[in-house]
């Protein structure tokens, strides 16, 4: 029986060997079949991580929201003949704030061993570095696009954070980072803590936690169009 390996990929433009552990690299060396959201970017990652393995020997199958459960079954069935399959995220860890959970569930249904591998996760790394409550936290994903709905949601999260001491983690499309920061500054209480974690593991990494009142004079141009995680909580 082959395994389904859950393979984290890069979250910034760095040498894979700087953030991908040796154990994960060894699995990449031994795996020849991959399921990925984007075949082109998956191959680019593999070429960086295992440059001495011929690309022609690798089968990278592109899956997306249009893929069906019957396709998942067909792909994973190869594990029954002893072949290992790697599930790769477009960025970070597969099935965490990322497509892939249905494939993992199908593997469990088929009795295929599911092996999560170690690698970068912007959600966990930002929480680790934030200083906010790591015992009680929730990843929200994207906030509403409409400005009024977004501000209402921010107030709702802040109230829950005050009540339950929960850290809330959310993201935004990079080109809307500055707009989100402005809404946060205009909406939340001065003593609410905000952590901004941008380009994590990259050369322009920026991670800082301050009260909203202390963020007022900050210039946020350095996070414009950069992959960024936002966290709010209380001290």
C-alpha positions in Angstrom: 0.0 0.0 0.0 1.3 3.4 -0.9 0.9 6.6 1.2 -0.8 9.9 0.5 1.8 12.5 1.6 0.6 16.0 2.4 3.5 18.2 1.2 3.9 21.8 2.3 5.3 24.1 -0.3 7.0 27.6 -0.2 5.1 30.6 1.1 7.8 33.0 -0.1 10.4 33.2 -2.9 13.3 31.5 -1.1 15.5 28.4 -1.5 13.4 25.4 -0.6 16.2 24.0 1.5 15.9 27.0 3.9 12.4 26.1 4.9 11.7 22.4 3.8 13.1 19.9 6.3 15.3 16.9 5.3 12.5 14.4 6.0 10.1 16.2 3.6 12.9 16.4 1.0 13.5 12.7 1.2 9.8 12.0 0.5 10.0 14.2 -2.5 13.0 12.2 -3.8 11.0 9.0 -3.6 7.6 10.2 -4.9 6.8 10.3 -8.6 3.0 11.1 -8.6 1.7 14.4 -7.4 -1.8 16.0 -7.1 -1.6 19.8 -7.3 -3.9 22.8 -7.7 -1.6 24.2 -10.3 0.6 21.8 -12.2 3.0 24.5 -13.5 3.8 26.0 -10.1 4.0 22.6 -8.6 6.6 21.6 -11.1 8.5 24.8 -10.5 8.7 23.9 -6.8 9.8 20.4 -7.4 12.5 21.6 -9.8 13.9 23.8 -7.0 13.5 21.3 -4.2 14.9 18.2 -6.1 16.7 19.6 -9.1 18.6 16.3 -9.7 15.3 14.3 -10.3 14.3 14.4 -14.0 11.0 16.3 -14.5 10.0 13.8 -17.2 9.9 11.1 -14.5 7.3 13.0 -12.5 3.5 12.9 -13.1 1.8 16.1 -11.8 -1.9 15.9 -12.0 -3.8 19.2 -11.8 -6.9 19.2 -9.6 -9.2 22.1 -8.8 -12.7 22.9 -7.7 -14.1 21.4 -10.9 -12.6 17.9 -10.1 -15.0 15.3 -9.1 -15.0 12.7 -6.3 -14.7 10.0 -8.9 -11.5 11.6 -10.2 -10.1 11.6 -6.6 -10.9 7.9 -6.3 -9.2 7.1 -9.6 -6.0 9.0 -8.8 -5.8 7.7 -5.2 -6.4 4.1 -6.3 -2.8 4.0 -7.6 -1.8 3.8 -3.9 -3.4 0.4 -3.8 -0.6 -0.9 -6.1 2.1 0.5 -3.8 2.6 3.9 -5.4 3.1 6.9 -3.2 1.2 10.1 -4.1 2.0 13.6 -2.9 -0.7 16.2 -2.4 0.7 19.7 -2.8 -0.7 23.1 -1.9 -0.3 26.2 -4.0 1.3 27.8 -1.0 1.9 26.4 2.5 0.2 23.3 3.8 -2.4 21.4 1.8 -5.9 21.3 3.2 -5.3 24.1 5.6 -7.0 27.3 4.4 -6.5 25.5 1.0 -8.2 23.0 -1.2 -7.5 19.3 -0.6 -9.6 18.1 2.3 -11.9 16.1 0.1 -8.9 14.2 -1.3 -7.6 13.5 2.2 -11.1 12.3 3.2 -11.3 10.0 0.2 -7.9 8.5 1.1 -9.2 7.7 4.6 -12.3 6.1 3.0 -10.1 3.9 0.9 -7.9 2.9 3.8 -4.8 4.7 2.4 -2.3 5.9 5.0 -2.3 9.7 5.2 1.1 11.2 6.2 1.3 14.9 6.9 4.8 16.4 6.4 6.6 19.3 8.0 6.9 22.6 6.2 5.9 26.3 6.4 2.4 27.4 7.3 1.8 31.1 7.4 -1.1 30.7 9.8 0.9 28.9 12.4 4.1 30.8 12.0 2.2 34.1 12.4 0.4 32.9 15.5 3.7 31.7 17.0 5.3 35.1 16.4 2.4 37.3 17.4 2.5 37.0 21.2 -1.3 36.6 21.1 -3.2 33.8 22.7 -2.1 30.5 21.1 -4.4 28.4 23.4 -7.6 29.7 21.9 -7.6 30.9 18.3 -9.7 30.7 15.2 -8.8 31.1 11.5 -11.5 33.1 9.8 -10.1 33.2 6.2 -11.3 36.2 4.2 -13.4 39.0 5.6 -16.4 40.3 3.6 -15.5 42.4 0.5 -18.2 45.1 1.2 -16.7 47.8 3.4 -19.7 48.1 5.7 -20.0 44.3 6.1 -16.2 44.0 6.7 -16.2 46.6 9.5 -19.2 45.0 11.1 -17.4 41.6 11.0 -14.3 43.2 12.6 -16.4 44.6 15.4 -18.0 41.2 15.9 -14.6 39.5 16.1 -13.2 42.1 18.5 -16.2 41.6 20.8 -15.7 37.8 20.8 -12.0 38.2 21.4 -12.7 40.4 24.4 -15.3 37.9 25.8 -13.5 34.7 25.2 -9.8 35.8 24.9 -9.7 34.4 21.4 -7.1 35.3 18.8 -8.7 35.7 15.4 -6.6 35.2 12.3 -7.6 36.4 8.8 -6.2 37.1 5.4 -6.8 39.4 2.5 -6.0 39.5 -1.2 -2.6 41.3 -1.2 -3.7 44.2 -3.3 -6.4 45.0 -0.7 -4.1 44.9 2.3 -3.9 48.7 2.8 -7.7 49.0 2.5 -8.1 46.4 5.2 -5.6 48.0 7.5 -7.5 51.3 7.2 -10.8 49.6 8.1 -9.1 48.0 11.1 -7.7 51.4 12.3 -11.1 53.0 11.9 -13.1 50.2 13.5 -11.4 48.6 16.4 -10.7 49.8 20.0 -7.4 51.6 20.7 -6.2 48.9 23.1 -7.0 46.0 20.8 -3.8 44.2 19.7 -3.1 43.8 16.0 -0.4 41.6 14.6 0.7 42.1 11.0 2.8 39.3 9.5 3.9 39.9 5.9 6.1 37.9 3.5 6.8 35.2 6.2 10.1 33.4 5.7 10.9 35.8 2.8 13.6 38.4 2.5 11.1 41.2 3.3 9.6 39.4 6.3 7.8 41.8 8.6 6.1 40.7 11.8 5.0 43.2 14.5 2.3 43.3 17.2 1.1 46.5 18.7 -2.0 48.1 20.1 -4.2 49.9 17.5 -3.3 53.2 19.1 0.3 52.5 18.4 -0.3 51.6 14.8 -1.8 55.0 14.0 1.4 56.6 12.7 2.8 53.5 10.9 3.5 53.6 7.2 2.0 50.4 5.7 3.4 50.7 2.2 5.8 47.8 2.8 2.9 45.3 3.1 1.2 46.6 -0.1 0.6 43.7 -2.5 2.6 41.3 -0.1 1.1 38.0 1.2 0.0 39.0 4.7 -1.6 37.5 7.8 -3.6 39.7 10.2 -4.3 38.7 13.8 -6.3 40.5 16.5 -6.6 39.8 20.2 -6.1 41.1 23.7 -3.2 41.1 26.1 
